[in-house]
Amino acid sequence: MGSGDARQNSVRTTKDRNSEERSEQIASHLTRDPSDSIAYRRFLHVRAYVVMTKPRVMELLLVTTVPTMVLAHGGLPNLSLIVVTLIGGAASSGSASAFNMYLDRDMDARMRRTSGRPLVTGEVTPRCGLIFAWLLAISSTVWFWWLVNYLAAVLSVSAILWYVVVYTILLKRRTEQNIVWGGIAGCFPAVIGWASGTGTVAWPAVILFLVIFFWTPAHYWPLSVKYGEDYRRVGVPMLGAVHGIEHVAKRVIAYAVVTVMTSILLIPIAGMSWTYAMVAVVGGAWFVWEALRLQAAARRAEAAARPMRMFVVSNAYLALLFAAVAIDTLMKYRLS
């Protein structure tokens, strides 16, 4: 038998084996317990509602709320207070995200990045999505009011209103400054964390609020470069969609520098020690350096620039900075 015949027989054998495997899979699917498919559909339905809360956005809640609570308390707060605050914050953040998806569903359907969202695919109907958003908003407000304090509840409502009304409705489709002012919504977890344990908002909380405020454009604008075509398709004037990457890089540098300068203000205002100071200075230098690298790459050739590297670095920087807030405070507490 020639080599050609051998290859043909090998191909036929492979095809036959694949056909048998597919038949077994179909037979297995047809004979599966119907309750399994019902359970799986329920899982997908629940997952669709979870997706509406934008779990990755909630990471900011965890990164900023707990360290701020530690700083406000001067040590580790009561565990139950931490859990209660995080649950309320997650519901509040999820409500804002669900409202956002409801209002932006027409636009999301035309963008590749968001075309798989539940209100676009039909996994969740607009009516159910809107009800879900309201339920989360009401429950988070009541939760904060009864289990934390009234100030945390007021700040939670303010965060929802800012993200939904100011950012999503008023700014997002109208100005390239949308993420600058709309990003204020993401600053609220820091002051909510402070208020949950003290019932007040003091200067250290304001500084951390401002750190997130200045960090947000430097964090998000590189992402807007990557998805610039999507934003241009739907007419949203994100900075990366209306300007070239070199212009974006210059703005990122400016906001990165101001972010680092603001973070250093926490040292005298909150009495931070060398642990936080080292992270603020060294981590801040890394943050600014990456912004400078983005600009240098953009000047050489736009195709060589890697905006998502800056996006990832910005996440790591903020996480390290707030971790340093908690570690510094806990170290001083143990030594006192």
Backbone torsions as a table, in degrees:
resi	resn	phi	psi	omega
1	MET	NA	132.8	-178.7
2	GLY	-73.0	168.3	179.8
3	SER	-65.8	-33.7	179.1
4	GLY	-63.6	-42.8	177.9
5	ASP	-64.7	-37.2	-179.8
6	ALA	-64.0	-42.8	179.5
7	ARG	-63.4	-42.2	179.9
8	GLN	-62.4	-41.8	178.2
9	ASN	-64.4	-37.2	178.9
10	SER	-64.6	-41.0	179.3
11	VAL	-64.3	-43.2	179.7
12	ARG	-62.6	-40.9	179.6
13	THR	-61.4	-43.6	179.5
14	THR	-63.3	-44.3	179.6
15	LYS	-62.4	-42.8	179.2
16	ASP	-62.1	-41.4	-179.5
17	ARG	-64.6	-43.3	178.6
18	ASN	-63.5	-39.6	179.2
19	SER	-63.5	-41.7	178.5
20	GLU	-63.4	-40.9	179.7
21	GLU	-63.7	-42.2	178.3
22	ARG	-62.9	-41.0	179.2
23	SER	-62.6	-40.2	178.8
24	GLU	-65.2	-40.4	179.0
25	GLN	-63.7	-42.3	179.5
26	ILE	-65.0	-43.4	-179.7
27	ALA	-63.6	-40.6	178.2
28	SER	-62.5	-40.3	-179.5
29	HIS	-66.0	-39.8	-177.1
30	LEU	-71.5	-29.9	-177.6
31	THR	-95.3	0.8	-178.7
32	ARG	-67.0	146.5	176.9
33	ASP	-56.3	124.6	-179.2
34	PRO	-54.8	-30.0	-179.3
35	SER	-63.8	-28.5	178.3
36	ASP	-63.5	-45.2	-179.3
37	SER	-67.2	-35.4	177.2
38	ILE	-65.1	-44.0	179.0
39	ALA	-62.4	-39.3	-179.6
40	TYR	-66.8	-39.9	178.2
41	ARG	-64.6	-38.1	177.3
42	ARG	-64.4	-40.6	177.4
43	PHE	-59.9	-44.9	179.3
44	LEU	-63.5	-37.3	179.9
45	HIS	-65.8	-44.6	178.2
46	VAL	-64.6	-42.4	-179.9
47	ARG	-60.6	-36.5	179.4
48	ALA	-61.6	-40.8	178.3
49	TYR	-69.8	-35.8	176.5
50	VAL	-63.4	-42.0	178.7
51	VAL	-59.8	-35.1	179.4
52	MET	-62.4	-22.9	-179.8
53	THR	-84.6	-2.8	-178.9
54	LYS	52.2	70.7	-177.1
55	PRO	-55.1	-32.2	-178.6
56	ARG	-69.5	-29.8	175.5
57	VAL	-67.7	-30.8	179.7
58	MET	-65.7	-18.4	177.8
59	GLU	-57.2	-35.4	177.7
60	LEU	-61.6	-35.7	177.6
61	LEU	-59.5	-48.6	-179.0
62	LEU	-67.2	-39.9	-175.9
63	VAL	-67.0	-34.4	-173.0
64	THR	-104.2	-30.4	-173.7
65	THR	-71.2	-52.9	-174.6
66	VAL	-63.1	-48.4	177.3
67	PRO	-58.8	-37.0	177.6
68	THR	-65.2	-38.7	176.3
69	MET	-62.8	-40.5	178.5
70	VAL	-62.6	-44.3	179.5
71	LEU	-63.7	-42.7	-179.3
72	ALA	-64.6	-37.0	-177.1
73	HIS	-81.5	-20.2	-174.8
74	GLY	75.2	20.9	-178.6
75	GLY	167.2	-164.5	-177.9
76	LEU	-79.2	120.7	178.9
77	PRO	-70.0	171.6	174.8
78	ASN	-58.5	132.0	-176.0
79	LEU	-59.5	-38.4	-179.8
80	SER	-63.6	-36.0	178.2
81	LEU	-66.7	-40.1	177.6
82	ILE	-61.0	-48.0	-177.9
83	VAL	-62.5	-46.0	-179.0
84	VAL	-62.3	-42.4	-179.9
85	THR	-65.1	-41.9	-179.0
86	LEU	-68.3	-38.4	178.0
87	ILE	-64.1	-46.3	178.0
88	GLY	-62.4	-41.6	178.8
89	GLY	-65.3	-37.9	178.5
90	ALA	-64.9	-41.5	178.5
91	ALA	-65.7	-40.4	179.0
92	SER	-65.0	-47.8	178.3
93	SER	-62.4	-41.8	179.1
94	GLY	-64.0	-35.9	177.6
95	SER	-63.3	-48.2	179.8
96	ALA	-59.3	-42.4	179.9
97	SER	-66.0	-39.3	179.7
98	ALA	-66.5	-42.2	174.8
99	PHE	-59.8	-42.4	179.7
100	ASN	-59.8	-45.1	179.3
101	MET	-65.9	-36.8	178.4
102	TYR	-63.8	-45.6	-176.9
103	LEU	-73.3	-28.8	-175.8
104	ASP	-102.0	13.3	-173.4
105	ARG	-63.4	-30.8	177.4
106	ASP	-66.4	-41.5	179.8
107	MET	-73.0	-40.4	-179.5
108	ASP	-59.9	-33.2	-178.8
109	ALA	-66.3	-20.9	-176.5
110	ARG	-102.6	-1.6	-179.7
111	MET	-108.8	133.1	-179.0
112	ARG	-61.3	-38.7	-176.4
113	ARG	-64.2	-28.8	-173.3
114	THR	-117.0	6.3	-174.4
115	SER	-68.9	-13.4	-179.9
116	GLY	-97.2	8.0	-179.1
117	ARG	-68.8	149.0	-171.7
118	PRO	-56.4	-36.8	-179.6
119	LEU	-74.4	-16.6	176.7
120	VAL	-86.8	-42.7	-177.3
121	THR	-77.5	-16.2	-178.3
122	GLY	92.2	3.2	177.5
123	GLU	-62.7	-30.8	175.8
124	VAL	-128.6	132.4	178.1
125	THR	-77.2	154.4	177.9
126	PRO	-55.1	-40.6	-179.6
127	ARG	-62.9	-46.5	179.5
128	CYS	-65.7	-37.4	178.6
129	GLY	-63.4	-41.5	179.4
130	LEU	-67.3	-41.9	177.4
131	ILE	-62.0	-42.5	178.9
132	PHE	-59.8	-44.1	179.8
133	ALA	-62.0	-43.8	178.9
134	TRP	-65.5	-40.3	179.3
135	LEU	-61.8	-42.3	178.2
136	LEU	-65.6	-40.7	180.0
137	ALA	-63.1	-47.1	-178.7
138	ILE	-67.1	-45.6	-177.3
139	SER	-65.5	-39.3	179.6
140	SER	-66.4	-37.4	179.0
141	THR	-66.1	-47.6	178.6
142	VAL	-63.2	-40.7	179.4
143	TRP	-58.6	-51.1	-179.9
144	PHE	-63.3	-41.6	-175.6
145	TRP	-62.8	-44.7	-174.7
146	TRP	-87.1	-34.2	-172.9
147	LEU	-103.4	-15.6	179.0
148	VAL	-118.7	-92.3	174.3
149	ASN	-165.2	168.5	-174.0
150	TYR	-66.6	-34.0	-178.6
151	LEU	-65.2	-42.3	177.0
152	ALA	-61.4	-37.7	178.6
153	ALA	-65.6	-44.0	179.7
154	VAL	-63.7	-42.2	179.2
155	LEU	-66.0	-36.8	177.8
156	SER	-63.2	-46.6	177.8
157	VAL	-62.0	-39.7	179.6
158	SER	-62.0	-40.2	179.3
159	ALA	-63.8	-43.4	178.9
160	ILE	-62.2	-48.6	-178.8
161	LEU	-61.8	-39.9	-178.2
162	TRP	-65.0	-45.1	-177.9
163	TYR	-67.8	-39.9	-175.3
164	VAL	-80.6	-50.8	-174.0
165	VAL	-83.2	-55.8	-174.7
166	VAL	-69.1	-50.5	-176.3
167	TYR	-79.0	-61.0	-172.0
168	THR	-66.8	-45.4	-174.7
169	ILE	-85.5	-46.3	-171.1
170	LEU	-90.2	-39.1	-168.8
171	LEU	-105.5	-38.7	-166.8
172	LYS	-54.9	-42.3	-174.9
173	ARG	-96.6	5.2	-172.6
174	ARG	-117.1	-28.0	-172.3
175	THR	-145.4	148.0	177.1
176	GLU	-72.3	-9.2	175.5
177	GLN	-87.5	10.4	-174.8
178	ASN	-54.8	-47.0	-175.2
179	ILE	-75.1	-23.2	179.4
180	VAL	-64.9	-55.9	-177.3
181	TRP	-84.3	-33.5	176.7
182	GLY	-66.3	-28.0	-179.6
183	GLY	-65.7	-11.1	177.7
184	ILE	-56.9	-32.2	179.7
185	ALA	-57.0	-35.9	-179.8
186	GLY	-75.7	-8.3	179.2
187	CYS	-85.9	-18.7	-173.6
188	PHE	-63.9	-32.6	179.6
189	PRO	-55.3	-32.2	179.8
190	ALA	-65.9	-47.3	-178.6
191	VAL	-74.3	-29.4	175.0
192	ILE	-65.3	-41.2	177.5
193	GLY	-60.2	-41.2	178.6
194	TRP	-67.6	-45.7	-176.8
195	ALA	-66.7	-30.3	-176.8
196	SER	-62.8	-31.2	-178.0
197	GLY	-99.5	-18.7	-174.3
198	THR	-118.6	-22.2	-175.7
199	GLY	76.6	8.5	-179.9
200	THR	-137.0	176.6	171.0
201	VAL	-127.7	114.7	-177.4
202	ALA	-105.2	174.7	-175.6
203	TRP	-58.0	-41.4	177.4
204	PRO	-56.9	-37.7	177.3
205	ALA	-66.2	-37.6	178.2
206	VAL	-64.3	-41.7	178.6
207	ILE	-61.8	-44.7	178.9
208	LEU	-66.2	-35.1	173.6
209	PHE	-58.1	-46.2	-178.2
210	LEU	-69.9	-33.7	176.4
211	VAL	-58.2	-47.4	179.7
212	ILE	-67.1	-36.3	-179.7
213	PHE	-60.6	-48.0	-179.0
214	PHE	-75.8	-28.4	179.6
215	TRP	-70.5	-33.9	-172.0
216	THR	-58.0	-49.5	178.4
217	PRO	-62.4	-41.1	179.2
218	ALA	-63.8	-28.4	178.9
219	HIS	-79.8	-44.1	-170.6
220	TYR	-88.3	-33.0	-176.6
221	TRP	-58.4	-38.5	174.9
222	PRO	-59.8	-36.4	176.8
223	LEU	-63.9	-35.8	-179.9
224	SER	-68.2	-23.1	174.6
225	VAL	-70.0	-46.8	-178.2
226	LYS	-60.0	-39.9	-177.5
227	TYR	-105.4	29.2	-178.7
228	GLY	-59.3	-39.3	-179.0
229	GLU	-64.4	-39.9	176.3
230	ASP	-59.2	-48.4	-178.0
231	TYR	-66.5	-36.3	177.1
232	ARG	-66.6	-35.4	-179.0
233	ARG	-62.1	-35.5	-177.3
234	VAL	-102.3	2.6	175.6
235	GLY	75.6	26.5	176.4
236	VAL	-94.6	120.5	-172.6
237	PRO	-83.7	53.5	172.4
238	MET	-61.3	147.1	-173.7
239	LEU	-54.9	-42.7	-179.0
240	GLY	-69.7	-12.0	179.1
241	ALA	-94.3	-25.0	-176.1
242	VAL	-107.2	-9.7	178.4
243	HIS	-133.8	158.5	177.7
244	GLY	-71.3	167.8	-174.5
245	ILE	-67.2	-29.5	179.1
246	GLU	-66.2	-41.2	176.7
247	HIS	-63.3	-43.3	178.7
248	VAL	-60.9	-43.3	-177.9
249	ALA	-61.3	-39.8	178.2
250	LYS	-61.2	-42.7	-179.9
251	ARG	-68.5	-37.6	178.4
252	VAL	-62.2	-42.4	178.7
253	ILE	-59.1	-46.6	-178.1
254	ALA	-59.6	-46.4	-178.6
255	TYR	-71.4	-33.1	177.1
256	ALA	-64.1	-42.5	179.4
257	VAL	-62.7	-46.1	-179.8
258	VAL	-65.5	-36.4	177.0
259	THR	-59.1	-48.3	-178.6
260	VAL	-64.2	-43.4	179.3
261	MET	-61.3	-40.3	179.0
262	THR	-66.6	-40.2	179.9
263	SER	-62.6	-33.0	-179.8
264	ILE	-70.8	-27.3	177.6
265	LEU	-61.2	-24.4	-179.3
266	LEU	-65.9	-24.8	-177.5
267	ILE	-60.2	-55.5	178.1
268	PRO	-74.4	-33.9	-175.0
269	ILE	-71.2	-39.4	-178.7
270	ALA	-105.0	2.0	179.5
271	GLY	66.3	39.7	-179.4
272	MET	-72.7	152.5	-177.9
273	SER	-98.3	-167.2	-174.7
274	TRP	-64.2	-27.3	-178.3
275	THR	-61.5	-52.9	178.3
276	TYR	-66.6	-41.8	-177.1
277	ALA	-58.6	-41.3	-179.6
278	MET	-63.8	-45.0	180.0
279	VAL	-66.8	-40.8	-179.1
280	ALA	-62.4	-40.6	-177.6
281	VAL	-78.9	-53.0	-177.3
282	VAL	-68.3	-47.0	178.3
283	GLY	-63.8	-38.4	177.8
284	GLY	-64.5	-39.6	177.6
285	ALA	-62.8	-38.9	177.0
286	TRP	-63.8	-43.5	-179.9
287	PHE	-59.9	-47.9	-179.8
288	VAL	-68.4	-38.9	179.8
289	TRP	-60.5	-41.4	178.8
290	GLU	-65.9	-35.3	176.0
291	ALA	-65.3	-39.9	177.4
292	LEU	-65.7	-37.8	177.3
293	ARG	-63.4	-38.9	177.9
294	LEU	-61.8	-42.9	179.1
295	GLN	-65.5	-42.4	180.0
296	ALA	-62.5	-42.5	178.8
297	ALA	-65.2	-38.0	179.9
298	ALA	-65.8	-36.0	179.6
299	ARG	-69.0	-36.1	-179.6
300	ARG	-69.9	-48.9	179.0
301	ALA	-172.7	128.6	-176.5
302	GLU	-59.3	-32.5	-178.4
303	ALA	-67.7	-24.3	-177.6
304	ALA	-84.3	-15.0	-178.1
305	ALA	-72.0	147.4	-179.0
306	ARG	-124.4	83.5	-176.1
307	PRO	-62.7	-30.9	-177.8
308	MET	-70.3	-21.2	174.3
309	ARG	-63.5	-42.5	178.3
310	MET	-65.6	-37.4	178.2
311	PHE	-60.7	-46.3	-179.3
312	VAL	-67.4	-42.9	179.9
313	VAL	-62.2	-39.5	-179.5
314	SER	-62.4	-38.8	176.6
315	ASN	-62.7	-45.7	-179.3
316	ALA	-63.9	-40.6	179.9
317	TYR	-60.6	-48.9	-177.7
318	LEU	-64.3	-40.4	179.0
319	ALA	-62.5	-43.2	179.3
320	LEU	-65.1	-41.3	-177.5
321	LEU	-63.1	-47.5	-178.6
322	PHE	-73.3	-30.4	172.9
323	ALA	-63.1	-38.2	178.0
324	ALA	-64.9	-35.1	176.2
325	VAL	-58.8	-47.7	-178.6
326	ALA	-68.4	-45.9	-177.4
327	ILE	-63.8	-44.6	179.6
328	ASP	-58.8	-46.2	-179.0
329	THR	-64.4	-44.4	-178.8
330	LEU	-66.6	-36.0	177.4
331	MET	-64.9	-43.2	177.9
332	LYS	-65.1	-35.9	-179.4
333	TYR	-65.5	-41.0	-178.7
334	ARG	-71.2	-32.4	-178.5
335	LEU	-79.8	-18.6	-176.8
336	SER	-82.0	NA	NA
